[in-house]
Amino acid sequence: VQLVESGGGLVQPGGSLRLSCAASGFTFSSYRMSWYRQAPGKERELVAAITSAGGSINYVDSVKGRFTISRDNVKTTVYLQMNSLKPEDTAVYYCNAWRGGRSYWGQGTQVTVSS
């Protein structure tokens, strides 16, 4: 099983980034996919989640209206489009796959929002 995140980096406040998570080694279309983040000194938090067929999507309140999660079950990739970024969005962002108690994690990608 592999989850490989990409797309992180340094961006100014108000800017945008698009994270990608390429998955392999499991039946991607059967798993709920999520993005989590962890800032220094803080617990890991759920940012956004999308069900296996994309029929249900949830966001943490702090990113509603700014972030969009999507998935491509053919490309076995999940995305997180992040707009209007704020310094408080700075964190390591992790991709997660979950189904029936099985949970897989990526290695994380750093997002830094700073002027």
C-alpha positions as CSV (number, residue, x, y, z in Angstrom):
1,V,0.0,0.0,0.0
2,Q,1.3,3.4,-0.9
3,L,-0.1,6.9,-0.5
4,V,2.1,9.6,-1.9
5,E,1.3,13.2,-1.3
6,S,2.6,16.1,-3.4
7,G,1.9,19.7,-4.1
8,G,2.9,21.3,-0.8
9,G,5.2,24.3,-0.5
10,L,5.5,27.9,0.5
11,V,2.7,30.3,-0.5
12,Q,1.8,33.8,0.5
13,P,-1.4,34.5,2.5
14,G,-4.3,34.6,0.1
15,G,-2.7,32.2,-2.3
16,S,-3.6,28.8,-3.5
17,L,-2.2,25.3,-3.6
18,R,-3.5,22.0,-4.9
19,L,-2.4,18.9,-3.0
20,S,-2.5,15.4,-4.6
21,C,-2.4,12.0,-3.1
22,A,-1.7,9.1,-5.5
23,A,-2.8,5.8,-4.1
24,S,-1.8,2.2,-5.0
25,G,-1.9,-1.3,-3.5
26,F,-5.5,-1.4,-2.4
27,T,-9.0,-1.0,-3.9
28,F,-9.1,2.8,-3.9
29,S,-12.7,3.1,-5.0
30,S,-13.9,1.3,-1.9
31,Y,-12.2,3.6,0.6
32,R,-13.2,6.8,2.2
33,M,-10.4,9.3,1.6
34,S,-9.5,12.1,3.8
35,W,-7.0,14.9,4.3
36,Y,-5.6,15.6,7.8
37,R,-3.2,18.2,9.0
38,Q,-0.9,18.6,11.9
39,A,0.7,21.9,12.9
40,P,3.7,22.2,15.3
41,G,2.6,21.5,18.9
42,K,-0.9,20.6,17.9
43,E,-2.9,17.4,17.4
44,R,-3.6,16.0,14.0
45,E,-7.0,17.2,12.8
46,L,-9.4,16.1,10.0
47,V,-9.6,18.7,7.3
48,A,-11.8,17.1,4.7
49,A,-13.2,13.7,3.9
50,I,-14.9,12.2,0.8
51,T,-16.8,8.9,0.7
52,S,-15.8,6.1,-1.8
53,A,-18.1,7.3,-4.6
54,G,-17.9,10.9,-3.7
55,G,-21.5,11.2,-2.6
56,S,-20.7,12.7,0.8
57,I,-18.1,15.4,1.6
58,N,-17.3,16.9,5.0
59,Y,-15.0,19.8,6.0
60,V,-13.7,21.2,9.3
61,D,-15.4,24.5,9.9
62,S,-12.2,26.5,9.5
63,V,-11.7,25.6,5.8
64,K,-15.3,25.6,4.6
65,G,-15.7,27.8,1.5
66,R,-11.9,27.8,0.9
67,F,-10.9,24.2,0.5
68,T,-12.3,21.6,-1.9
69,I,-11.7,17.8,-1.7
70,S,-12.2,15.7,-4.8
71,R,-11.2,12.2,-6.0
72,D,-10.6,10.4,-9.3
73,N,-11.3,6.7,-8.9
74,V,-9.8,6.0,-12.3
75,K,-6.5,7.7,-11.5
76,T,-6.7,6.5,-7.9
77,T,-5.9,10.0,-6.7
78,V,-7.5,12.4,-4.2
79,Y,-7.0,16.1,-4.3
80,L,-7.3,19.0,-2.0
81,Q,-7.7,22.4,-3.6
82,M,-6.8,25.1,-1.1
83,N,-7.7,28.7,-1.8
84,S,-7.5,31.9,0.3
85,L,-4.8,30.3,2.4
86,K,-4.1,31.8,5.8
87,P,-1.0,31.5,8.1
88,E,-3.0,29.3,10.4
89,D,-3.3,26.7,7.5
90,T,0.4,26.1,7.9
91,A,0.9,22.4,8.7
92,V,2.0,19.0,7.4
93,Y,-0.9,17.6,5.4
94,Y,-1.5,13.9,5.4
95,C,-3.6,11.7,3.1
96,N,-5.6,8.9,4.7
97,A,-7.5,6.0,3.3
98,W,-10.1,4.2,5.5
99,R,-12.4,1.3,5.2
100,G,-13.9,-0.9,7.9
101,G,-11.1,-0.4,10.4
102,R,-8.3,-0.5,7.9
103,S,-6.5,2.8,7.8
104,Y,-3.5,3.8,5.6
105,W,-1.4,7.0,5.8
106,G,0.8,8.9,3.5
107,Q,4.1,10.5,4.6
108,G,2.8,14.0,4.5
109,T,3.5,17.2,2.6
110,Q,4.5,20.5,4.2
111,V,2.3,23.6,3.5
112,T,3.6,26.9,4.8
113,V,1.6,30.1,4.4
114,S,3.8,33.1,5.1
115,S,4.7,36.5,3.7
